[in-house]
Amino acid sequence: SANKIAELVIRRGDPGPVLETGLIDGAALPVDLTSALSVGLTMTLATNPRTPVLVAAACGFAPDTSGAVSYAWSAANTAVVGLYDIEWTVIWPANLVMTFPSRGFDKVRVNARA
């Protein structure tokens, strides 16, 4: 699971704010990313058709025990209004892959401009 964001709201075409959160494990503790090789973000439209906007896009992460991850948007990422499911994929040595949150999704809502 990730903390701090249940649902991030952003305006269509905006490249900010940066998506920042901390990954947490099943015991509600920060995920130790000390030996992580990479973190990716996948963002998919929450309704049909479940169109992916991002697939394992490279994210920033702190190689420590804080679980801190971030993603800097481009305008193209937020071009389509709607509610999106997001998940974070961490890759460790030996191709060990873990996805957060482990159940459900975090959410991003892209709102239309006024």
C-alpha positions in Angstrom: 0.0 0.0 0.0 1.1 3.6 -0.3 0.4 6.3 2.2 -0.3 10.0 2.0 -2.4 9.8 -1.2 -5.7 8.2 -1.3 -6.6 10.2 -4.3 -4.4 12.9 -5.9 -6.4 15.5 -7.9 -4.7 17.3 -10.8 -6.0 19.5 -13.7 -5.9 18.3 -17.2 -2.5 19.0 -18.9 -0.8 20.1 -15.7 2.7 18.7 -15.0 2.3 19.2 -11.3 2.2 18.7 -8.4 4.8 15.9 -8.3 3.2 12.6 -7.2 5.0 11.7 -3.9 4.2 9.0 -1.4 5.7 6.4 0.8 5.3 2.7 0.1 4.2 0.7 3.0 4.1 -3.1 3.5 1.4 -5.3 4.9 2.4 -4.5 8.5 1.9 -0.8 7.7 5.7 -0.2 7.9 7.7 1.7 5.3 9.2 -0.5 2.5 13.0 -0.8 2.7 14.2 0.3 -0.8 17.9 0.2 0.1 18.7 -2.5 -2.4 15.9 -1.7 -4.9 17.1 -1.5 -8.6 14.1 0.5 -9.9 10.6 1.7 -9.2 7.9 2.1 -11.9 4.5 3.7 -11.9 1.6 2.2 -13.9 -1.5 4.4 -14.3 -4.7 3.0 -16.0 -8.1 4.5 -16.6 -10.3 3.2 -13.7 -13.4 2.7 -16.0 -13.8 0.8 -19.3 -11.9 0.9 -21.5 -9.1 0.5 -18.9 -6.6 2.4 -21.1 -3.1 2.6 -19.7 -1.5 6.0 -19.7 1.7 4.9 -18.1 3.3 1.5 -17.9 6.2 1.0 -15.5 7.3 4.6 -16.0 10.6 5.3 -14.2 10.1 6.9 -10.8 12.4 8.6 -8.3 13.0 6.7 -5.1 15.1 7.1 -1.9 17.4 4.1 -1.6 16.8 3.9 2.1 14.2 2.6 4.6 11.7 5.5 4.2 9.8 3.9 1.3 9.7 7.3 -0.4 8.8 7.3 -4.2 7.9 10.1 -6.6 6.9 10.7 -10.2 7.1 14.0 -12.1 4.2 14.3 -14.6 4.4 15.4 -18.1 1.5 17.2 -19.7 0.7 14.2 -21.8 0.2 12.0 -18.7 -2.7 14.2 -17.6 -4.2 15.0 -21.0 -7.4 12.8 -20.5 -10.0 13.7 -17.8 -11.0 10.8 -15.6 -10.3 8.7 -12.6 -7.2 6.5 -12.8 -5.9 3.5 -10.8 -2.2 3.7 -10.0 0.3 1.1 -8.7 4.0 1.1 -8.0 6.3 -1.7 -9.1 9.6 -2.2 -7.3 12.3 -4.4 -8.8 15.0 -5.8 -6.5 18.1 -8.0 -7.4 17.4 -11.5 -8.8 14.4 -10.0 -10.6 12.3 -10.0 -7.5 9.2 -7.9 -8.3 6.7 -6.5 -5.8 3.7 -4.3 -6.5 2.2 -1.7 -4.2 -0.5 -1.4 -3.0 -0.8 -5.2 -2.6 -4.6 -4.9 -2.7 -6.6 -2.3 -4.7 -5.1 0.8 -6.2 -4.2 4.3 -5.3 -6.1 6.9 -7.3 -5.4 9.9 -9.5 -8.2 12.1 -10.7 -7.6 14.4 -13.7 -10.2 17.2 -13.7 -11.2 19.4 -16.7 -10.0 22.9 -16.9 -12.7 25.5 -16.0 
